[in-house]
Amino acid sequence: MFASGSFKLNRANLIDWILNAPGMIPMQSEDCRLPPPATCVGMPSFTENTPKGYPVMTRQQAEILADYLLSLK
């Protein structure tokens, strides 16, 4: 389990979390989905509302990160 016991730790959930953690939290403030300087606490979305000029994370990059993190357990 991860995210305070909200999700089962598996590759698919971890990839989704890496890409857009705020989108997976139903009670999260809509302000966290706004571009900076939105004031929310927690992991940002790496696929939505990135600061101007910054690239978004690709699914392949998220898969690489998830595979690495899962290899540590």
mmCIF file of the N, C-alpha and C atoms, coordinates in Angstrom:
data_MODEL
# 
_entry.id   MODEL 
# 
loop_
_atom_site.group_PDB 
_atom_site.id 
_atom_site.type_symbol 
_atom_site.label_atom_id 
_atom_site.label_alt_id 
_atom_site.label_comp_id 
_atom_site.label_asym_id 
_atom_site.label_entity_id 
_atom_site.label_seq_id 
_atom_site.pdbx_PDB_ins_code 
_atom_site.Cartn_x 
_atom_site.Cartn_y 
_atom_site.Cartn_z 
_atom_site.occupancy 
_atom_site.B_iso_or_equiv 
_atom_site.pdbx_formal_charge 
_atom_site.auth_seq_id 
_atom_site.auth_comp_id 
_atom_site.auth_asym_id 
_atom_site.auth_atom_id 
_atom_site.pdbx_PDB_model_num 
ATOM 1   N N  . MET A 1 1  ? 0.849   -1.176 0.000   1.00 0.00 ? 1  MET A N  1 
ATOM 2   C CA . MET A 1 1  ? 0.000   0.000  0.000   1.00 0.00 ? 1  MET A CA 1 
ATOM 3   C C  . MET A 1 1  ? 0.897   1.244  0.000   1.00 0.00 ? 1  MET A C  1 
ATOM 4   N N  . PHE A 1 2  ? 0.366   2.325  -0.588  1.00 0.00 ? 2  PHE A N  1 
ATOM 5   C CA . PHE A 1 2  ? 1.082   3.598  -0.539  1.00 0.00 ? 2  PHE A CA 1 
ATOM 6   C C  . PHE A 1 2  ? 0.066   4.729  -0.536  1.00 0.00 ? 2  PHE A C  1 
ATOM 7   N N  . ALA A 1 3  ? 0.552   5.962  -0.425  1.00 0.00 ? 3  ALA A N  1 
ATOM 8   C CA . ALA A 1 3  ? -0.314  7.143  -0.334  1.00 0.00 ? 3  ALA A CA 1 
ATOM 9   C C  . ALA A 1 3  ? -1.244  7.017  0.877   1.00 0.00 ? 3  ALA A C  1 
ATOM 10  N N  . SER A 1 4  ? -0.644  6.823  2.025   1.00 0.00 ? 4  SER A N  1 
ATOM 11  C CA . SER A 1 4  ? -1.386  6.681  3.288   1.00 0.00 ? 4  SER A CA 1 
ATOM 12  C C  . SER A 1 4  ? -2.381  5.532  3.249   1.00 0.00 ? 4  SER A C  1 
ATOM 13  N N  . GLY A 1 5  ? -2.015  4.465  2.571   1.00 0.00 ? 5  GLY A N  1 
ATOM 14  C CA . GLY A 1 5  ? -2.868  3.285  2.521   1.00 0.00 ? 5  GLY A CA 1 
ATOM 15  C C  . GLY A 1 5  ? -4.025  3.396  1.551   1.00 0.00 ? 5  GLY A C  1 
ATOM 16  N N  . SER A 1 6  ? -3.969  4.377  0.658   1.00 0.00 ? 6  SER A N  1 
ATOM 17  C CA . SER A 1 6  ? -5.074  4.587  -0.287  1.00 0.00 ? 6  SER A CA 1 
ATOM 18  C C  . SER A 1 6  ? -5.025  3.659  -1.490  1.00 0.00 ? 6  SER A C  1 
ATOM 19  N N  . PHE A 1 7  ? -3.845  3.230  -1.880  1.00 0.00 ? 7  PHE A N  1 
ATOM 20  C CA . PHE A 1 7  ? -3.692  2.450  -3.103  1.00 0.00 ? 7  PHE A CA 1 
ATOM 21  C C  . PHE A 1 7  ? -2.800  1.238  -2.879  1.00 0.00 ? 7  PHE A C  1 
ATOM 22  N N  . LYS A 1 8  ? -3.145  0.156  -3.537  1.00 0.00 ? 8  LYS A N  1 
ATOM 23  C CA . LYS A 1 8  ? -2.309  -1.039 -3.518  1.00 0.00 ? 8  LYS A CA 1 
ATOM 24  C C  . LYS A 1 8  ? -1.048  -0.741 -4.322  1.00 0.00 ? 8  LYS A C  1 
ATOM 25  N N  . LEU A 1 9  ? 0.095   -1.141 -3.778  1.00 0.00 ? 9  LEU A N  1 
ATOM 26  C CA . LEU A 1 9  ? 1.359   -0.897 -4.450  1.00 0.00 ? 9  LEU A CA 1 
ATOM 27  C C  . LEU A 1 9  ? 1.529   -1.902 -5.579  1.00 0.00 ? 9  LEU A C  1 
ATOM 28  N N  . ASN A 1 10 ? 1.289   -1.423 -6.778  1.00 0.00 ? 10 ASN A N  1 
ATOM 29  C CA . ASN A 1 10 ? 1.563   -2.215 -7.976  1.00 0.00 ? 10 ASN A CA 1 
ATOM 30  C C  . ASN A 1 10 ? 2.047   -1.255 -9.057  1.00 0.00 ? 10 ASN A C  1 
ATOM 31  N N  . ARG A 1 11 ? 2.553   -1.798 -10.132 1.00 0.00 ? 11 ARG A N  1 
ATOM 32  C CA . ARG A 1 11 ? 3.167   -0.983 -11.186 1.00 0.00 ? 11 ARG A CA 1 
ATOM 33  C C  . ARG A 1 11 ? 2.185   0.013  -11.780 1.00 0.00 ? 11 ARG A C  1 
ATOM 34  N N  . ALA A 1 12 ? 0.981   -0.417 -12.100 1.00 0.00 ? 12 ALA A N  1 
ATOM 35  C CA . ALA A 1 12 ? -0.001  0.466  -12.743 1.00 0.00 ? 12 ALA A CA 1 
ATOM 36  C C  . ALA A 1 12 ? -0.362  1.641  -11.844 1.00 0.00 ? 12 ALA A C  1 
ATOM 37  N N  . ASN A 1 13 ? -0.649  1.379  -10.573 1.00 0.00 ? 13 ASN A N  1 
ATOM 38  C CA . ASN A 1 13 ? -0.993  2.454  -9.650  1.00 0.00 ? 13 ASN A CA 1 
ATOM 39  C C  . ASN A 1 13 ? 0.180   3.413  -9.439  1.00 0.00 ? 13 ASN A C  1 
ATOM 40  N N  . LEU A 1 14 ? 1.380   2.861  -9.342  1.00 0.00 ? 14 LEU A N  1 
ATOM 41  C CA . LEU A 1 14 ? 2.550   3.701  -9.113  1.00 0.00 ? 14 LEU A CA 1 
ATOM 42  C C  . LEU A 1 14 ? 2.818   4.601  -10.318 1.00 0.00 ? 14 LEU A C  1 
ATOM 43  N N  . ILE A 1 15 ? 2.661   4.083  -11.508 1.00 0.00 ? 15 ILE A N  1 
ATOM 44  C CA . ILE A 1 15 ? 2.840   4.897  -12.722 1.00 0.00 ? 15 ILE A CA 1 
ATOM 45  C C  . ILE A 1 15 ? 1.821   6.027  -12.741 1.00 0.00 ? 15 ILE A C  1 
ATOM 46  N N  . ASP A 1 16 ? 0.571   5.719  -12.467 1.00 0.00 ? 16 ASP A N  1 
ATOM 47  C CA . ASP A 1 16 ? -0.466  6.756  -12.436 1.00 0.00 ? 16 ASP A CA 1 
ATOM 48  C C  . ASP A 1 16 ? -0.147  7.813  -11.392 1.00 0.00 ? 16 ASP A C  1 
ATOM 49  N N  . TRP A 1 17 ? 0.332   7.386  -10.229 1.00 0.00 ? 17 TRP A N  1 
ATOM 50  C CA . TRP A 1 17 ? 0.672   8.308  -9.146  1.00 0.00 ? 17 TRP A CA 1 
ATOM 51  C C  . TRP A 1 17 ? 1.828   9.218  -9.550  1.00 0.00 ? 17 TRP A C  1 
ATOM 52  N N  . ILE A 1 18 ? 2.854   8.648  -10.151 1.00 0.00 ? 18 ILE A N  1 
ATOM 53  C CA . ILE A 1 18 ? 4.012   9.437  -10.580 1.00 0.00 ? 18 ILE A CA 1 
ATOM 54  C C  . ILE A 1 18 ? 3.584   10.492 -11.597 1.00 0.00 ? 18 ILE A C  1 
ATOM 55  N N  . LEU A 1 19 ? 2.717   10.114 -12.506 1.00 0.00 ? 19 LEU A N  1 
ATOM 56  C CA . LEU A 1 19 ? 2.281   11.049 -13.541 1.00 0.00 ? 19 LEU A CA 1 
ATOM 57  C C  . LEU A 1 19 ? 1.383   12.158 -13.014 1.00 0.00 ? 19 LEU A C  1 
ATOM 58  N N  . ASN A 1 20 ? 0.457   11.820 -12.130 1.00 0.00 ? 20 ASN A N  1 
ATOM 59  C CA . ASN A 1 20 ? -0.521  12.821 -11.704 1.00 0.00 ? 20 ASN A CA 1 
ATOM 60  C C  . ASN A 1 20 ? -1.106  12.465 -10.341 1.00 0.00 ? 20 ASN A C  1 
ATOM 61  N N  . ALA A 1 21 ? -0.294  12.608 -9.307  1.00 0.00 ? 21 ALA A N  1 
ATOM 62  C CA . ALA A 1 21 ? -0.754  12.283 -7.956  1.00 0.00 ? 21 ALA A CA 1 
ATOM 63  C C  . ALA A 1 21 ? -2.004  13.059 -7.543  1.00 0.00 ? 21 ALA A C  1 
ATOM 64  N N  . PRO A 1 22 ? -2.094  14.368 -7.789  1.00 0.00 ? 22 PRO A N  1 
ATOM 65  C CA . PRO A 1 22 ? -3.300  15.088 -7.369  1.00 0.00 ? 22 PRO A CA 1 
ATOM 66  C C  . PRO A 1 22 ? -4.577  14.555 -8.012  1.00 0.00 ? 22 PRO A C  1 
ATOM 67  N N  . GLY A 1 23 ? -4.472  14.034 -9.216  1.00 0.00 ? 23 GLY A N  1 
ATOM 68  C CA . GLY A 1 23 ? -5.645  13.506 -9.905  1.00 0.00 ? 23 GLY A CA 1 
ATOM 69  C C  . GLY A 1 23 ? -6.162  12.212 -9.305  1.00 0.00 ? 23 GLY A C  1 
ATOM 70  N N  . MET A 1 24 ? -5.365  11.563 -8.469  1.00 0.00 ? 24 MET A N  1 
ATOM 71  C CA . MET A 1 24 ? -5.777  10.303 -7.864  1.00 0.00 ? 24 MET A CA 1 
ATOM 72  C C  . MET A 1 24 ? -6.396  10.492 -6.482  1.00 0.00 ? 24 MET A C  1 
ATOM 73  N N  . ILE A 1 25 ? -6.368  11.695 -5.957  1.00 0.00 ? 25 ILE A N  1 
ATOM 74  C CA . ILE A 1 25 ? -6.882  11.946 -4.621  1.00 0.00 ? 25 ILE A CA 1 
ATOM 75  C C  . ILE A 1 25 ? -8.232  12.636 -4.744  1.00 0.00 ? 25 ILE A C  1 
ATOM 76  N N  . PRO A 1 26 ? -9.318  11.915 -4.510  1.00 0.00 ? 26 PRO A N  1 
ATOM 77  C CA . PRO A 1 26 ? -10.639 12.496 -4.730  1.00 0.00 ? 26 PRO A CA 1 
ATOM 78  C C  . PRO A 1 26 ? -10.943 13.713 -3.883  1.00 0.00 ? 26 PRO A C  1 
ATOM 79  N N  . MET A 1 27 ? -10.363 13.814 -2.699  1.00 0.00 ? 27 MET A N  1 
ATOM 80  C CA . MET A 1 27 ? -10.670 14.943 -1.827  1.00 0.00 ? 27 MET A CA 1 
ATOM 81  C C  . MET A 1 27 ? -9.665  16.082 -1.988  1.00 0.00 ? 27 MET A C  1 
ATOM 82  N N  . GLN A 1 28 ? -8.708  15.930 -2.887  1.00 0.00 ? 28 GLN A N  1 
ATOM 83  C CA . GLN A 1 28 ? -7.689  16.963 -3.071  1.00 0.00 ? 28 GLN A CA 1 
ATOM 84  C C  . GLN A 1 28 ? -8.319  18.240 -3.595  1.00 0.00 ? 28 GLN A C  1 
ATOM 85  N N  . SER A 1 29 ? -7.843  19.345 -3.146  1.00 0.00 ? 29 SER A N  1 
ATOM 86  C CA . SER A 1 29 ? -8.333  20.646 -3.579  1.00 0.00 ? 29 SER A CA 1 
ATOM 87  C C  . SER A 1 29 ? -8.122  20.832 -5.076  1.00 0.00 ? 29 SER A C  1 
ATOM 88  N N  . GLU A 1 30 ? -9.104  21.415 -5.735  1.00 0.00 ? 30 GLU A N  1 
ATOM 89  C CA . GLU A 1 30 ? -8.969  21.744 -7.154  1.00 0.00 ? 30 GLU A CA 1 
ATOM 90  C C  . GLU A 1 30 ? -7.813  22.715 -7.369  1.00 0.00 ? 30 GLU A C  1 
ATOM 91  N N  . ASP A 1 31 ? -7.452  23.489 -6.340  1.00 0.00 ? 31 ASP A N  1 
ATOM 92  C CA . ASP A 1 31 ? -6.351  24.434 -6.471  1.00 0.00 ? 31 ASP A CA 1 
ATOM 93  C C  . ASP A 1 31 ? -5.036  23.734 -6.785  1.00 0.00 ? 31 ASP A C  1 
ATOM 94  N N  . CYS A 1 32 ? -4.890  22.482 -6.383  1.00 0.00 ? 32 CYS A N  1 
ATOM 95  C CA . CYS A 1 32 ? -3.649  21.751 -6.654  1.00 0.00 ? 32 CYS A CA 1 
ATOM 96  C C  . CYS A 1 32 ? -3.509  21.421 -8.131  1.00 0.00 ? 32 CYS A C  1 
ATOM 97  N N  . ARG A 1 33 ? -4.571  21.544 -8.865  1.00 0.00 ? 33 ARG A N  1 
ATOM 98  C CA . ARG A 1 33 ? -4.510  21.259 -10.294 1.00 0.00 ? 33 ARG A CA 1 
ATOM 99  C C  . ARG A 1 33 ? -4.282  22.526 -11.111 1.00 0.00 ? 33 ARG A C  1 
ATOM 100 N N  . LEU A 1 34 ? -4.180  23.659 -10.427 1.00 0.00 ? 34 LEU A N  1 
ATOM 101 C CA . LEU A 1 34 ? -3.942  24.926 -11.096 1.00 0.00 ? 34 LEU A CA 1 
ATOM 102 C C  . LEU A 1 34 ? -2.446  25.119 -11.307 1.00 0.00 ? 34 LEU A C  1 
ATOM 103 N N  . PRO A 1 35 ? -2.068  25.904 -12.319 1.00 0.00 ? 35 PRO A N  1 
ATOM 104 C CA . PRO A 1 35 ? -0.637  26.158 -12.521 1.00 0.00 ? 35 PRO A CA 1 
ATOM 105 C C  . PRO A 1 35 ? -0.053  26.973 -11.369 1.00 0.00 ? 35 PRO A C  1 
ATOM 106 N N  . PRO A 1 36 ? 1.267   26.931 -11.210 1.00 0.00 ? 36 PRO A N  1 
ATOM 107 C CA . PRO A 1 36 ? 1.893   27.731 -10.159 1.00 0.00 ? 36 PRO A CA 1 
ATOM 108 C C  . PRO A 1 36 ? 1.487   29.192 -10.321 1.00 0.00 ? 36 PRO A C  1 
ATOM 109 N N  . PRO A 1 37 ? 1.310   29.909 -9.246  1.00 0.00 ? 37 PRO A N  1 
ATOM 110 C CA . PRO A 1 37 ? 1.727   29.638 -7.878  1.00 0.00 ? 37 PRO A CA 1 
ATOM 111 C C  . PRO A 1 37 ? 0.624   29.051 -7.010  1.00 0.00 ? 37 PRO A C  1 
ATOM 112 N N  . ALA A 1 38 ? -0.120  28.081 -7.481  1.00 0.00 ? 38 ALA A N  1 
ATOM 113 C CA . ALA A 1 38 ? -1.148  27.439 -6.660  1.00 0.00 ? 38 ALA A CA 1 
ATOM 114 C C  . ALA A 1 38 ? -0.512  26.977 -5.354  1.00 0.00 ? 38 ALA A C  1 
ATOM 115 N N  . THR A 1 39 ? -1.253  27.090 -4.298  1.00 0.00 ? 39 THR A N  1 
ATOM 116 C CA . THR A 1 39 ? -0.705  26.739 -2.992  1.00 0.00 ? 39 THR A CA 1 
ATOM 117 C C  . THR A 1 39 ? -1.354  25.464 -2.483  1.00 0.00 ? 39 THR A C  1 
ATOM 118 N N  . CYS A 1 40 ? -0.733  24.374 -2.741  1.00 0.00 ? 40 CYS A N  1 
ATOM 119 C CA . CYS A 1 40 ? -1.199  23.106 -2.200  1.00 0.00 ? 40 CYS A CA 1 
ATOM 120 C C  . CYS A 1 40 ? 0.019   22.338 -1.710  1.00 0.00 ? 40 CYS A C  1 
ATOM 121 N N  . VAL A 1 41 ? -0.226  21.401 -0.852  1.00 0.00 ? 41 VAL A N  1 
ATOM 122 C CA . VAL A 1 41 ? 0.849   20.608 -0.286  1.00 0.00 ? 41 VAL A CA 1 
ATOM 123 C C  . VAL A 1 41 ? 0.773   19.221 -0.886  1.00 0.00 ? 41 VAL A C  1 
ATOM 124 N N  . GLY A 1 42 ? 1.899   18.664 -1.208  1.00 0.00 ? 42 GLY A N  1 
ATOM 125 C CA . GLY A 1 42 ? 1.925   17.316 -1.739  1.00 0.00 ? 42 GLY A CA 1 
ATOM 126 C C  . GLY A 1 42 ? 2.629   17.258 -3.081  1.00 0.00 ? 42 GLY A C  1 
ATOM 127 N N  . MET A 1 43 ? 2.572   16.102 -3.668  1.00 0.00 ? 43 MET A N  1 
ATOM 128 C CA . MET A 1 43 ? 3.248   15.876 -4.927  1.00 0.00 ? 43 MET A CA 1 
ATOM 129 C C  . MET A 1 43 ? 2.514   16.588 -6.060  1.00 0.00 ? 43 MET A C  1 
ATOM 130 N N  . PRO A 1 44 ? 3.229   17.287 -6.911  1.00 0.00 ? 44 PRO A N  1 
ATOM 131 C CA . PRO A 1 44 ? 2.573   17.973 -8.028  1.00 0.00 ? 44 PRO A CA 1 
ATOM 132 C C  . PRO A 1 44 ? 2.261   17.008 -9.163  1.00 0.00 ? 44 PRO A C  1 
ATOM 133 N N  . SER A 1 45 ? 1.475   17.469 -10.094 1.00 0.00 ? 45 SER A N  1 
ATOM 134 C CA . SER A 1 45 ? 1.244   16.718 -11.324 1.00 0.00 ? 45 SER A CA 1 
ATOM 135 C C  . SER A 1 45 ? 2.395   17.018 -12.268 1.00 0.00 ? 45 SER A C  1 
ATOM 136 N N  . PHE A 1 46 ? 2.938   15.992 -12.887 1.00 0.00 ? 46 PHE A N  1 
ATOM 137 C CA . PHE A 1 46 ? 4.015   16.186 -13.847 1.00 0.00 ? 46 PHE A CA 1 
ATOM 138 C C  . PHE A 1 46 ? 3.512   16.124 -15.283 1.00 0.00 ? 46 PHE A C  1 
ATOM 139 N N  . THR A 1 47 ? 2.185   15.990 -15.444 1.00 0.00 ? 47 THR A N  1 
ATOM 140 C CA . THR A 1 47 ? 1.624   15.932 -16.790 1.00 0.00 ? 47 THR A CA 1 
ATOM 141 C C  . THR A 1 47 ? 0.640   17.053 -17.056 1.00 0.00 ? 47 THR A C  1 
ATOM 142 N N  . GLU A 1 48 ? 0.240   17.771 -16.011 1.00 0.00 ? 48 GLU A N  1 
ATOM 143 C CA . GLU A 1 48 ? -0.716  18.860 -16.169 1.00 0.00 ? 48 GLU A CA 1 
ATOM 144 C C  . GLU A 1 48 ? -0.206  20.104 -15.473 1.00 0.00 ? 48 GLU A C  1 
ATOM 145 N N  . ASN A 1 49 ? -0.428  21.225 -16.100 1.00 0.00 ? 49 ASN A N  1 
ATOM 146 C CA . ASN A 1 49 ? -0.120  22.527 -15.492 1.00 0.00 ? 49 ASN A CA 1 
ATOM 147 C C  . ASN A 1 49 ? 1.329   22.675 -15.048 1.00 0.00 ? 49 ASN A C  1 
ATOM 148 N N  . THR A 1 50 ? 2.257   22.205 -15.862 1.00 0.00 ? 50 THR A N  1 
ATOM 149 C CA . THR A 1 50 ? 3.652   22.432 -15.538 1.00 0.00 ? 50 THR A CA 1 
ATOM 150 C C  . THR A 1 50 ? 3.976   23.899 -15.831 1.00 0.00 ? 50 THR A C  1 
ATOM 151 N N  . PRO A 1 51 ? 4.951   24.459 -15.133 1.00 0.00 ? 51 PRO A N  1 
ATOM 152 C CA . PRO A 1 51 ? 5.305   25.856 -15.406 1.00 0.00 ? 51 PRO A CA 1 
ATOM 153 C C  . PRO A 1 51 ? 5.674   26.042 -16.873 1.00 0.00 ? 51 PRO A C  1 
ATOM 154 N N  . LYS A 1 52 ? 5.367   27.186 -17.397 1.00 0.00 ? 52 LYS A N  1 
ATOM 155 C CA . LYS A 1 52 ? 5.615   27.465 -18.819 1.00 0.00 ? 52 LYS A CA 1 
ATOM 156 C C  . LYS A 1 52 ? 7.064   27.176 -19.184 1.00 0.00 ? 52 LYS A C  1 
ATOM 157 N N  . GLY A 1 53 ? 7.225   26.460 -20.250 1.00 0.00 ? 53 GLY A N  1 
ATOM 158 C CA . GLY A 1 53 ? 8.557   26.134 -20.725 1.00 0.00 ? 53 GLY A CA 1 
ATOM 159 C C  . GLY A 1 53 ? 9.092   24.804 -20.229 1.00 0.00 ? 53 GLY A C  1 
ATOM 160 N N  . TYR A 1 54 ? 8.455   24.220 -19.221 1.00 0.00 ? 54 TYR A N  1 
ATOM 161 C CA . TYR A 1 54 ? 8.910   22.929 -18.715 1.00 0.00 ? 54 TYR A CA 1 
ATOM 162 C C  . TYR A 1 54 ? 8.160   21.810 -19.423 1.00 0.00 ? 54 TYR A C  1 
ATOM 163 N N  . PRO A 1 55 ? 8.884   20.797 -19.855 1.00 0.00 ? 55 PRO A N  1 
ATOM 164 C CA . PRO A 1 55 ? 8.199   19.692 -20.536 1.00 0.00 ? 55 PRO A CA 1 
ATOM 165 C C  . PRO A 1 55 ? 7.412   18.835 -19.546 1.00 0.00 ? 55 PRO A C  1 
ATOM 166 N N  . VAL A 1 56 ? 6.418   18.164 -20.058 1.00 0.00 ? 56 VAL A N  1 
ATOM 167 C CA . VAL A 1 56 ? 5.665   17.233 -19.220 1.00 0.00 ? 56 VAL A CA 1 
ATOM 168 C C  . VAL A 1 56 ? 6.396   15.900 -19.199 1.00 0.00 ? 56 VAL A C  1 
ATOM 169 N N  . MET A 1 57 ? 6.127   15.105 -18.183 1.00 0.00 ? 57 MET A N  1 
ATOM 170 C CA . MET A 1 57 ? 6.723   13.781 -18.085 1.00 0.00 ? 57 MET A CA 1 
ATOM 171 C C  . MET A 1 57 ? 5.991   12.838 -19.026 1.00 0.00 ? 57 MET A C  1 
ATOM 172 N N  . THR A 1 58 ? 6.728   12.010 -19.707 1.00 0.00 ? 58 THR A N  1 
ATOM 173 C CA . THR A 1 58 ? 6.105   11.024 -20.585 1.00 0.00 ? 58 THR A CA 1 
ATOM 174 C C  . THR A 1 58 ? 5.753   9.771  -19.790 1.00 0.00 ? 58 THR A C  1 
ATOM 175 N N  . ARG A 1 59 ? 4.859   8.996  -20.329 1.00 0.00 ? 59 ARG A N  1 
ATOM 176 C CA . ARG A 1 59 ? 4.492   7.737  -19.676 1.00 0.00 ? 59 ARG A CA 1 
ATOM 177 C C  . ARG A 1 59 ? 5.719   6.826  -19.579 1.00 0.00 ? 59 ARG A C  1 
ATOM 178 N N  . GLN A 1 60 ? 6.549   6.816  -20.615 1.00 0.00 ? 60 GLN A N  1 
ATOM 179 C CA . GLN A 1 60 ? 7.749   5.976  -20.593 1.00 0.00 ? 60 GLN A CA 1 
ATOM 180 C C  . GLN A 1 60 ? 8.683   6.387  -19.449 1.00 0.00 ? 60 GLN A C  1 
ATOM 181 N N  . GLN A 1 61 ? 8.838   7.679  -19.198 1.00 0.00 ? 61 GLN A N  1 
ATOM 182 C CA . GLN A 1 61 ? 9.670   8.133  -18.086 1.00 0.00 ? 61 GLN A CA 1 
ATOM 183 C C  . GLN A 1 61 ? 9.072   7.689  -16.748 1.00 0.00 ? 61 GLN A C  1 
ATOM 184 N N  . ALA A 1 62 ? 7.764   7.784  -16.629 1.00 0.00 ? 62 ALA A N  1 
ATOM 185 C CA . ALA A 1 62 ? 7.095   7.343  -15.396 1.00 0.00 ? 62 ALA A CA 1 
ATOM 186 C C  . ALA A 1 62 ? 7.265   5.841  -15.198 1.00 0.00 ? 62 ALA A C  1 
ATOM 187 N N  . GLU A 1 63 ? 7.203   5.079  -16.275 1.00 0.00 ? 63 GLU A N  1 
ATOM 188 C CA . GLU A 1 63 ? 7.399   3.629  -16.183 1.00 0.00 ? 63 GLU A CA 1 
ATOM 189 C C  . GLU A 1 63 ? 8.809   3.297  -15.694 1.00 0.00 ? 63 GLU A C  1 
ATOM 190 N N  . ILE A 1 64 ? 9.795   4.020  -16.186 1.00 0.00 ? 64 ILE A N  1 
ATOM 191 C CA . ILE A 1 64 ? 11.179  3.803  -15.754 1.00 0.00 ? 64 ILE A CA 1 
ATOM 192 C C  . ILE A 1 64 ? 11.319  4.094  -14.260 1.00 0.00 ? 64 ILE A C  1 
ATOM 193 N N  . LEU A 1 65 ? 10.731  5.206  -13.814 1.00 0.00 ? 65 LEU A N  1 
ATOM 194 C CA . LEU A 1 65 ? 10.780  5.540  -12.387 1.00 0.00 ? 65 LEU A CA 1 
ATOM 195 C C  . LEU A 1 65 ? 10.064  4.497  -11.539 1.00 0.00 ? 65 LEU A C  1 
ATOM 196 N N  . ALA A 1 66 ? 8.892   4.074  -11.990 1.00 0.00 ? 66 ALA A N  1 
ATOM 197 C CA . ALA A 1 66 ? 8.129   3.069  -11.238 1.00 0.00 ? 66 ALA A CA 1 
ATOM 198 C C  . ALA A 1 66 ? 8.909   1.764  -11.140 1.00 0.00 ? 66 ALA A C  1 
ATOM 199 N N  . ASP A 1 67 ? 9.493   1.332  -12.243 1.00 0.00 ? 67 ASP A N  1 
ATOM 200 C CA . ASP A 1 67 ? 10.276  0.093  -12.218 1.00 0.00 ? 67 ASP A CA 1 
ATOM 201 C C  . ASP A 1 67 ? 11.437  0.198  -11.239 1.00 0.00 ? 67 ASP A C  1 
ATOM 202 N N  . TYR A 1 68 ? 12.089  1.358  -11.229 1.00 0.00 ? 68 TYR A N  1 
ATOM 203 C CA . TYR A 1 68 ? 13.200  1.556  -10.286 1.00 0.00 ? 68 TYR A CA 1 
ATOM 204 C C  . TYR A 1 68 ? 12.689  1.504  -8.851  1.00 0.00 ? 68 TYR A C  1 
ATOM 205 N N  . LEU A 1 69 ? 11.641  2.233  -8.551  1.00 0.00 ? 69 LEU A N  1 
ATOM 206 C CA . LEU A 1 69 ? 11.113  2.258  -7.186  1.00 0.00 ? 69 LEU A CA 1 
ATOM 207 C C  . LEU A 1 69 ? 10.660  0.881  -6.740  1.00 0.00 ? 69 LEU A C  1 
ATOM 208 N N  . LEU A 1 70 ? 10.023  0.148  -7.624  1.00 0.00 ? 70 LEU A N  1 
ATOM 209 C CA . LEU A 1 70 ? 9.569   -1.203 -7.264  1.00 0.00 ? 70 LEU A CA 1 
ATOM 210 C C  . LEU A 1 70 ? 10.740  -2.162 -7.055  1.00 0.00 ? 70 LEU A C  1 
ATOM 211 N N  . SER A 1 71 ? 11.861  -1.885 -7.698  1.00 0.00 ? 71 SER A N  1 
ATOM 212 C CA . SER A 1 71 ? 13.036  -2.749 -7.515  1.00 0.00 ? 71 SER A CA 1 
ATOM 213 C C  . SER A 1 71 ? 13.655  -2.570 -6.133  1.00 0.00 ? 71 SER A C  1 
ATOM 214 N N  . LEU A 1 72 ? 13.322  -1.492 -5.442  1.00 0.00 ? 72 LEU A N  1 
ATOM 215 C CA . LEU A 1 72 ? 13.890  -1.204 -4.122  1.00 0.00 ? 72 LEU A CA 1 
ATOM 216 C C  . LEU A 1 72 ? 13.193  -1.912 -2.988  1.00 0.00 ? 72 LEU A C  1 
ATOM 217 N N  . LYS A 1 73 ? 11.980  -2.426 -3.231  1.00 0.00 ? 73 LYS A N  1 
ATOM 218 C CA . LYS A 1 73 ? 11.230  -3.011 -2.118  1.00 0.00 ? 73 LYS A CA 1 
ATOM 219 C C  . LYS A 1 73 ? 11.687  -4.396 -1.780  1.00 0.00 ? 73 LYS A C  1 
# 
